[in-house]
């Protein structure tokens, strides 16, 4: 499961737009001055040296027929609204967040809009050529060029009139009002350790009963409680669940500005380790200028090269992590604005997968229990939960334990986080907690690579059958999670009457044949977890390479 990039609830559920007022989106009136050019070196998207001039749409007649005359007031009335009666209704410029979402939604209409805004065809051709690999970059370049040339005249009102003339449908712009799913998810993470979050929800119009319902649905995990409440607010408020109202509620209850500044400008979100890992994978050479531009020294760069002499992406990731630590809260996405526009866009609204059972198990098998406890504490588990878990596994006793028993403890604890967090158990949170606990990058860098999961070996399936056959009614319990029907159980029982072990092994062999290339350890561990199998039965599958059973 992934957090869908930039998806707005409004896009899916609310095709209409209310023309009621919307609170200001600026936190202090200064955010509209923070729009800055992100393409500092135009024409370097793919390094091609070409004089060719291209026109994406050529000279097309603008579609102006049958335009709804209420378009300006009903769709973009919120652009000109203000939370204070004395606020000016005209002359406002785009906020950074509005600019980003317009780039995401204009799509193929961007050149027509540019023509309406007064840009000539040569300028539009240059925007297309300089950002030939990214339509988002083309739109962004066009809007920034218009804003630079027009100065104070580049107002929301002027842009709205251009959009009206082109006749672009209002459904493309609803997402600008309502927070996206990624924004709600990220905000819930930020608010999970904030005091007063319940007061924020009450300010937004939710009730004490709503809060109790969220706590009952997620009794042990604050992040999921907050996320549940935010989704409930969007569901109840519809198109009135705006970013402006949300920011006002957070400000009024003294939530730290750092926690929600990204809602007004996506580039002010603090970068995560996951962001930096995805960025580092896009560089194959010549990463030193980026590191120097971020303020690292030649000695820093040489140290990173020596640490990973044969791996460019790991060199860069090591350098970016050093920069992240040095920058602290100032390490935001905006500081990476000089990179390729397509990569920069992905950092503004990333798509982050939920951690798999196998990934958590593989991490758990590598950690010492004390380190794993620190990771889980940072993930949001309570000290009481962790201590109860240690007592269950008798980790504080004087007995000597094998590494496998440590691994089982760790996996069980990490899976508790997965069960509690659900869709919130994303890899960016896991990586941040591992980094916070000073876990060496080499121990979890496999999390950053696209999953090309291995297949279980014959010996691993035999060992798994040994572990599973003692579970009562194991075939009945696992047939559905493993992708089978109940009539398959009768087939296994008739075909292999020699005992439960043979029947379980037959099921596993049929599973491998059924899923073929998709019969991976990632899939197998996930299905076993969904079937309620405890990790002590399959912990040995959670390794990057097959585990040896010798001895």
Buried (B, 14 or more C-beta within 10 A) or exposed (E): EEBEBBBBBBBEEBEEBBBEBBBBBBBEEEBBEBBEBBBEEBBEBEEEEEEEEEBBBEEEEEEEEEBEEEBBEBBBBBBBBBBEEEEEEEEBBBBBBBBBBBBBBBEEBBBBBBBBBEBEBEBBBBBBBBBBEBBBBBBBBBBBBBBEEBEEEBBBBBBBBBBBBBBBEBBBBBBBBBBBBBBBBBBBBBBBEBEBBBBBBBBBBBEEEBBEBBBEEBEBBBBBBBBBBBBBBBEBBBBBBBBBBBBBBBBEBEBEBEBBBBBBBBBBBBBBBBBBBBBBBBBEEEBBEBBBBBEBEEEBBEBBBEBBEEBBBBBBBBBBBBBBEEBEEEBBBBBBBBBBBBBBBBBBBBBBBBBBBBBBBBBBBBBEBEBBBBBBBBBBBEEEBBEEBBEEBEBEEEEEBEEEBBBBBBBBBBBBBBEBBBEBBBBBBBBBBBBBBEBEBEBBBEBBEEEEBBBBBEEBBBBBBEBBBEBEEBBEBBBBBBBBEEEBBEBBBEEBEEEBBBBBBBBBBBBBEEBEEEBBBBBBBBBBBEBEBBBBBBBBBBBEEBBEEEE
